Amino acid sequence: MTCSPAPLTGTGFTASPVAADGKLYFTSEEGEVYVVRAGETFELLATNALDEVTMASPAISEGALLFRTRSHLVAVRAGGGRTPAGE
């Protein structure tokens, strides 16, 4: 695996990236989640806003991505959108 500079914006990235389903998820401290296709060339698939400061690395459990923002725990599932965890 090699890494090269990628055109991801944001003030910083404290959270570790995670990988699932052929995609890499990078969460900026500003709460932007960048979805990049895993592969030899950089391809940004989506940018999603959590609308809050996010310093923690996402977790993956039972088909959901879990993001801990400053005051919320957000679960994201394929086709299910974004909901507070536990609902």
Beta strands, then each sheet from edge to edge (+ up, - down):
strand 1: 18-20
strand 2: 23-27
strand 3: 32-37
strand 4: 44-49
strand 5: 59-61
strand 6: 64-68
strand 7: 73-77
strand 8: 81-84
sheet 1: 1+ 2- 3+ 4-
sheet 2: 5+ 6- 7+ 8-
end
